[in-house]
Amino acid sequence: MNIVWSDDAIESVDYTADYIEEHFGTERCIAFYDEVQTEADSLLDFPQKGPIDEDLKGGKYEYRSLGIGKLSRLIYRIDGEIIRILYLWNTRQNPITLKEMFQ
């Protein structure tokens, strides 16, 4: 298994990290990055760890998500031997917007 990060995933993680650093400090930002990386790496051992994402059911792919902190979900899908990390979603946003992103 390999993990591949999309550009959107990298940008959304970086955007969230910048916000955390600005509002909560560098230590919390580093902890956030560590949590994202730890959760993503855990998929190598158990790709189905994240449940099928209810907001994205019925689409072209089977999307899964992992909780990151209290307000984010790491959206990913499994393509054979590749785990594609697609986006870090802020759960305070409208889920319809998330569905539109992945249609």
Contacts in CASP RR format, 6 or more apart in sequence:
PFRMAT RR
TARGET T0000
AUTHOR 0000-0000-0000
METHOD contacts of the structure
MODEL  1
MNIVWSDDAIESVDYTADYIEEHFGTERCIAFYDEVQTEADSLLDFPQKG
PIDEDLKGGKYEYRSLGIGKLSRLIYRIDGEIIRILYLWNTRQNPITLKE
MFQ
1 43 0 8 1.000
1 44 0 8 1.000
1 47 0 8 1.000
1 81 0 8 1.000
1 82 0 8 1.000
1 83 0 8 1.000
2 81 0 8 1.000
2 82 0 8 1.000
2 83 0 8 1.000
3 40 0 8 1.000
3 41 0 8 1.000
3 43 0 8 1.000
3 44 0 8 1.000
3 82 0 8 1.000
3 83 0 8 1.000
3 85 0 8 1.000
4 82 0 8 1.000
4 83 0 8 1.000
4 84 0 8 1.000
4 85 0 8 1.000
5 40 0 8 1.000
5 85 0 8 1.000
6 84 0 8 1.000
6 85 0 8 1.000
6 86 0 8 1.000
6 87 0 8 1.000
8 86 0 8 1.000
8 87 0 8 1.000
9 74 0 8 1.000
9 75 0 8 1.000
9 85 0 8 1.000
9 86 0 8 1.000
9 87 0 8 1.000
9 88 0 8 1.000
12 87 0 8 1.000
12 88 0 8 1.000
12 89 0 8 1.000
13 33 0 8 1.000
13 36 0 8 1.000
13 88 0 8 1.000
16 32 0 8 1.000
16 72 0 8 1.000
16 88 0 8 1.000
16 90 0 8 1.000
17 29 0 8 1.000
17 32 0 8 1.000
17 33 0 8 1.000
18 29 0 8 1.000
20 28 0 8 1.000
20 29 0 8 1.000
20 32 0 8 1.000
21 28 0 8 1.000
21 29 0 8 1.000
32 68 0 8 1.000
35 68 0 8 1.000
35 69 0 8 1.000
36 68 0 8 1.000
36 74 0 8 1.000
36 88 0 8 1.000
39 66 0 8 1.000
39 67 0 8 1.000
39 68 0 8 1.000
39 74 0 8 1.000
40 66 0 8 1.000
40 74 0 8 1.000
40 85 0 8 1.000
42 49 0 8 1.000
43 49 0 8 1.000
43 66 0 8 1.000
43 76 0 8 1.000
43 83 0 8 1.000
44 83 0 8 1.000
47 78 0 8 1.000
47 83 0 8 1.000
48 64 0 8 1.000
48 78 0 8 1.000
49 64 0 8 1.000
49 66 0 8 1.000
50 64 0 8 1.000
50 65 0 8 1.000
50 66 0 8 1.000
51 64 0 8 1.000
51 65 0 8 1.000
52 62 0 8 1.000
52 63 0 8 1.000
52 64 0 8 1.000
53 63 0 8 1.000
53 64 0 8 1.000
53 65 0 8 1.000
53 73 0 8 1.000
53 75 0 8 1.000
55 95 0 8 1.000
55 98 0 8 1.000
55 99 0 8 1.000
56 63 0 8 1.000
56 75 0 8 1.000
56 98 0 8 1.000
56 99 0 8 1.000
56 102 0 8 1.000
59 102 0 8 1.000
59 103 0 8 1.000
60 103 0 8 1.000
61 77 0 8 1.000
61 102 0 8 1.000
62 77 0 8 1.000
62 78 0 8 1.000
63 75 0 8 1.000
63 76 0 8 1.000
63 77 0 8 1.000
63 86 0 8 1.000
63 102 0 8 1.000
64 75 0 8 1.000
64 76 0 8 1.000
64 77 0 8 1.000
64 78 0 8 1.000
65 73 0 8 1.000
65 74 0 8 1.000
65 75 0 8 1.000
65 76 0 8 1.000
65 89 0 8 1.000
66 73 0 8 1.000
66 74 0 8 1.000
66 76 0 8 1.000
67 73 0 8 1.000
67 74 0 8 1.000
68 74 0 8 1.000
68 88 0 8 1.000
71 90 0 8 1.000
71 91 0 8 1.000
71 92 0 8 1.000
72 88 0 8 1.000
72 89 0 8 1.000
72 90 0 8 1.000
72 91 0 8 1.000
73 88 0 8 1.000
73 89 0 8 1.000
73 91 0 8 1.000
74 85 0 8 1.000
74 87 0 8 1.000
74 88 0 8 1.000
74 89 0 8 1.000
75 85 0 8 1.000
75 86 0 8 1.000
75 87 0 8 1.000
75 88 0 8 1.000
75 89 0 8 1.000
75 98 0 8 1.000
75 102 0 8 1.000
76 83 0 8 1.000
76 84 0 8 1.000
76 85 0 8 1.000
76 86 0 8 1.000
77 83 0 8 1.000
77 84 0 8 1.000
77 86 0 8 1.000
78 84 0 8 1.000
86 102 0 8 1.000
87 101 0 8 1.000
89 98 0 8 1.000
END
